[in-house]
Amino acid sequence: MQIVTPAAAIAAIPDGVNLIMPGGCAEPITLFEAFADNVERFSNLTVYSGFGFGRYGYLKRGLGEHFRFVTWQASSALRHLFKENDRRKLGFVPIRLGDLGRLVRRDGPIQPHVVMVQTSVPQADGTVSLGISVGANPDFIANADLVIAEFNANMPVTAGASRVPLDRISYAIEAATPLCTYATPAAKPRDQQILEQVLDLIPDQAWVQLGIGAVPDRVLSRLAEKRGINLFSGLLTGGLQDFLDTAVHDPQVTVGDLAGDQAFYEFCGRTPRVQMAPLSVTHHFPTLAALPRFTSINSAIEIDLQGQSNGETLGALQISGVGGSMDYVEAAMHSEGGVSIIALPSTTEDEQHSKIVARLAVGAPVTTPRFALDYVVTEYGVARLKGKDLWARAEALIAIAHPRFRAALADQLK
C-alpha cells in the first residue's frame, strides 16, 4: 500500500477498464475532484456506481468523451442525464441488489478492475474501516485488481464487518473533507397519517427493514413504541439514534449503509450495537427469511389495480432502480409472521395525478409483481391484497385512493 497524491492515484488507473465508484454517503470528494481534473488521460473508461447521496462530482467533466457512466440505481442528481438519454454518456443496468455480488465480480458480467472507496484512517491492527458504507464494497474489493482508498479523518470506525486489511489497498490518499450528509425530507400532514397506519401494522418482536424517505425515516424514529423491535436493513438514517436512545430493550441492529449527519455517524461509531454488514448479508434471502416476523417497509412510484408496483420510472424517465425492495418483500413472504408494506401518498406532490392507477403504462417496469404485494398504505387507509382475487384487490386499492380519483378508477375497472 502506497500513500500518494490524488493525481498520482488517478494516474494509476489504466484506461479501458471498469472503475467502480462508491455510493451512499461515502463520497471521496478529494479523489472525485482529482478524477475530474485528470479525466483527459482516459479515452475508453467505464465508470460504474449505485445510488449516491452526493453530487457525483466525477461526472462534471469528460462524460461521453473520456468515459461512460453506468448505474444500477438512479438518483435525483442523475435525473438530468437520464433526460438527455444519450447512450454515449449513460447506461442503466437493471439489477436486484441481492444479485449484485454475483454480477459484479472477477468472473462476472461486470468485472470490477479498479475499485475506489472511502475509509477511516489506518488503525493499529493494520486495517481501515469502511465506516458508514459497507454494502457491496467488501465484494468489490475482494474481486478488484486495483483498490484506491481515500483515508478520511472524519470517517468513524464502525463495528461489525467494516474492516479492510491495509495490504488489500493498492494506493491511498489522505483527506479530512466533510462526509456527505442526508436530511430527512419535510413531512406533509398526509405523511403523518401514513406513518400512524404503518406503525399499527408492525408486529411486536419484529425484525424491521426500512426504505428511505419522509415516512420510513419517521417510522424508524418511533419504532421504540413497539415492543422488542430489532433492525436488519440495507440502509438506516438518523432516526436510528432516536430508536436506540428510547428503546427499553437492547435492540440488535444489522445494517449496510448509514445516512445522516456527522454527529449521527460519530454516534454509530461509538455504539457497538450498530453492526455493519455487507450486502451479501443484508440482502441474503435465506438469512432474512429465517428472521421471525420480518417486516419490510418500502415505497413505490405507482401501483395498479392488479397490485403491480412500479418503483423505478416516472413516465419514460428512470428515477430509481430495482434496488433491494424485492429481496425484502420476498423474504417477508417466507418469514414466519412476516409482513411486507408498500407505503405511498395517494397522489403526486402536486396532487394532480393518482399514484394508484388503473394499469401501469406500456413499458413501465414491474418492480414488485402482483403476487408479492401484501399491505398497501396511503393516507386514506390500508389495503391487504394477499388472498384477494383481482376484483377484490382492485376494490381495496380504489378504497384507499384519493377520493377525487376513485370514480374514474372504478369506471376504468368496469
N, C-alpha and C positions, 0 to 999 in steps of 0.2 A: 504494500500500500504506500502510495506516494502523496504527500501534500503538495499541491501545485497551485498555480494561479487559475482563475476562472477561464482565461483564454486558453491556457495550456490544456485544461480539462476538455474543452470543446475541440481543440486540435487533435485530441486522442481518438475522436470518434471517426471511424472510417466512413467514407462516402458509400452510398449504395446499400446500406444496411437498414434494419429496423431498429428504431430508437424508441424505447418505452419511457414516457414521461410520467411523473407521479400525478395523482389526482387528489380528491378530497381537499383537506386543508393543509396538505404537506407540500406547499408550493415553494420550491427553492428559488427565490427571486433572483439571487445573485447569479446562479447558473443559467436561469432563463434569460437574463439580460445579456450574459456573455454569449449565449447561443444566438440571440438576435443580432448582436454586434458582429459576430463572425460567421453569419449564415452563408455568405458568398462563397465560402470554401466548399459548399455542397452543391451537387447538381442532380442527385438522384436518391435523396434520403427519404425514408418514410417514417413519420412520427406517429406513434400510437399512444392514446391515453383514454381513460374513462372519465367519469364525472368529476368535475373540479369546481370548487367554490371560488377560486381566484379568477384572474383575468386572462389566463392562458398567454402570459407575456411573450412566450416564444413564437407566437403567431403574428407578431406585429411587423415582421419583415421577412421577405423571401418566400412566402407561401405561394405555391403554384409555379414557382420559378426554380427555387433551390431545393424545396422539399414539399411533400404532400402530407396532409394530416388525416388520420383515420381514427374514428372513435367508436366505441360500443355504447356510449351513454351521453347523449346530448345535454347541454345545459344552456341557461339563458345567455351566457357570454358567447355562445357559438351560434346564436339564432341568426345573426346577420349572414353568416357563412352558409347556413342551410337555405336561407332565402336566395342567395346567389346561385345555388345549385350548380356549381362549377366542379366537375369531376376532377379537374387538374389540381384543385385545391383541397377537396374534402371528400372523404368516403365514410359511410356508416356501415358497420357490421352488426347485424342482429345477434346478440349473444346473451344467453341467460347467465347471470353471474355465477351460478353454481357450476357452470361448464367452463368458466374462464381459464382455470388452471390446466384443463386438459387441451385447450385450444391454443393458448399462448405458452408454448414450451419448445424446447430444443428440437424435438421431433414432431412438432405440431404444425398446423397450417399457418400459424403466425409465429415465427421464430424470433424470440427476444434477444437479438445480437448484443445490444447495448441497453442498459437499464440505468436510469437516473433516479436517485432517491434523496430525501432529506432526513437527517437523523440527528440524534443528540451528539454532543461531543464525546470523544472516546472515554471509556470507563476503565477502572483499574483492572478489571478482569479480561481486558483485551477485546471488548465488544463495544458496539454502539447500539442505541435503542432507536427503533423506528417511531417511538413516541406515540403521537396521536393518530398515526396512519399505518396500520399493519396491512390489513386487507390482502390483496393479491401480491404485495411486494415480496414476501418470502419465496413464493413460487417463481416470480420473475427473476429474483436474484440467483436462485439455485440453477436456473436454466440459461443465464446470460453468459456471454463470452467476456463482457467488459461491464463493470459496475462503477459508476461515478456517484459520489456522495457529496452532499453539502452538509458539513458538520455545523449545526446551528446551535449557538449557546442558549437560545430561548426554547429549544425543544426539550420537554421533560423526559425523564427516563421512566417509562411505564412498566407495570407488572405484566406477567403473562408471557406470551410467546413473541416479544417485541425485539429480541436481541439478534444482532448480526455480528459474526466474528469479523474483526478488522482484516484478517487475511482474505476475506471474500471480496473486499473492496479494492479496486484497482487504483483509482485516483480519487482524491478528496480535496475540497476547498474548505476554508474556514469562514464562517459568517456569523453575524448577530442581528440579522434582519428580523422585524416583527413577523410572527406567524400569521398566516391567513386566518381570518375570523368569520364567524357566521352569527347572524342575529335572527331570532325567531320573527317571522313576518307578523305585522299587526293583525289583530283578530277583529272580525266583524261580529255583530250580535249573533248572526246565524252560526258562526263557528262555535260559539259558546253552547248553543243548542245541540249541535252535533257532538261536541265534547261530552256533554252530560249523558247522551244516549250511548256513546261508545263506552264510557266508564261502566254503565249498567250492564253491558254485555260481557265484560271481562270477568271470568270466574276468579274466586279466591284461590290462592295457591297456584296461580298460573305462571307459566314461563312466557314472557311477553316480548314480541318483536314489534318495532315501530318504524314506519317510514319517516319522512321529514316534511315539515310544513307547519302552518298555524295550528292545526288540530293535533297531529301526533306529538308535536313539541309540548303542548299544554297537557295532553294526556299523560305524558311522561312526568311532568311536574307534579301531577296529582295522584300518581299510582299508589302512594303510601296510604290512600284512603281505602284501598283494598287490602285484604289480609294475605300475607305470605307471598307477595309477588317477587319473582326473580326475572332477570332480563337476559335475553340471548338474541342479539341483534347485530346486523351488519354495520349499523351506524346509530350513534346516540348523540343527542345535543345537550345543551346546558341544563335542561330540565332534569338530567341525571343527578346533578348536585342537589337539587331540591328534593328529589326522591330519596337519596341516601341520607340527607340531613333530617328527614322527617319520618322515615320508616322506623317502626317499633321493633322490627325483627332484623336479622343480619342477612340482607339480600345477597344472592350470588349474581354477578354481572359478568357476562362474556360479550365482548364487542370487538369489531374490527377497526372502526374509524370513529373519531370524535370530532365534533364541530361545535365551536363556541368561541369564547374569548380567552385571553391569556390567563386570567385568573382561574377559569374553569380547567384549562389544560394543566395548570400547576396543581390544582386540587386533585385531578385524576392521577398525576404523577406521584403524589404522596398518599394515595388511597389504594392499598393493596387489593381491596375488594374489586376494583376495576381491573379485570383481567383481559388484556388484549389478546386477540386470536386471529389467525389467518383466515382468508376466505375459504380455505379447504375445511375449516371447522364451522365458521359462522353460517355457511350456506350448504353444509353437508346434510343431505336429506335423511339418511339413517339416524344421524345424531339428533337432528331436530325432531323427527317423528317419534323418537323414543322419549322425548320430554313430555311429562303428563300435562294436560291442559295447555298445550302450546297454542298461544293466541297471536295471530298475525293481524296487524293494523296497518293498512296501506290506503292508497287513494287511486283515482283514475281520472282521465280527462272526460270520458263519457261512458255510459252503459246503455246498451239497447234493451228492448223489451224481452229478448230471449235470455238476457243475463250475460251477454258477452261484454267484456270491458276492453276499452282502448286506453292504454296508459302511455302512449308514445307520440301520437301525431295530432296536430291541430289542423284539420283540413289536410293539405298535402305537406305541411311543414313538420319536420321532425323536431320535437321539442324535448324529448326524453329518450328512454330506451327500454329494452326488455327488463333490465335491472334484475333484482332478486325477488320481486314480488311473487312470481310463480313458484320459486323454491319454497317460499314461506307458506303460500296458500296450500300447496300440495302437502307440505309437512303437517299443517294443521288438520288436513283431511284425514291423515293417518294417525295422528296423536290421540291417545285416549283422553276423551273430553276436550279435544281441540276445538278452537273457534277461529274462523277467518272473517275479517271485517274489511270491507271497502267503504271508506267514509269520504263523502264529497258533497259540496254545496249543490243545491238543486239547479242553479243557473251559473252561467259565466259571470265574470266580475262585473260586466256592465249590465247584467240581468236581462240581456236581450235574447239569450238562447238557453234552452234547457240542456242540462247535462244528462238527463235521461231522454234518450232518443228512440224513435220507433225502430230504426235499424242503423247499424254503422254504415258509414259511407262506403261506396265501392272503392276498394283499395286500402281502406283503413285496416291497420293490423289488429288482430285479436290477441291482446296481451294476456288476458286470462279467459280461457274458454268457458262456455256456459255451464258445463258440468262441474266446474271447480268452484264457482261462486257460492257463498253461503249467505252471510249477512251483508246487506247494503244499507247504509245510513245516510240520510240527508237531514236537514234541519226540520223536515216535516215528518220524520218517523223512521221506523226500521222495517225493512222487508227481508224476510227469511226465504231464500229461494230453494234450499235443499229439499228434495222430495216433492216439489211442486211441478205440475205439468206446465207446458209452455203458456197456456191460457192463464193459469193461476199466477204464475210468476210475473207475467205482463201486468195483470191487475194489481199485484202487490207493488210493483215498481211505479205504476201510474199513481197509486195512492200516496207515494212519498215524493212525487214530482212537485214542482212549483204549481200552485193552483191555477195560475194563468195558462199553463200548458197542458193541463190534464185532459180537457175536452178534445184538443187536437190529437193527443196521443191515443185517446180512446177511439177516435174516428179512424186513425191510421191502423189501429189494431183490427177494427172491423174489416 
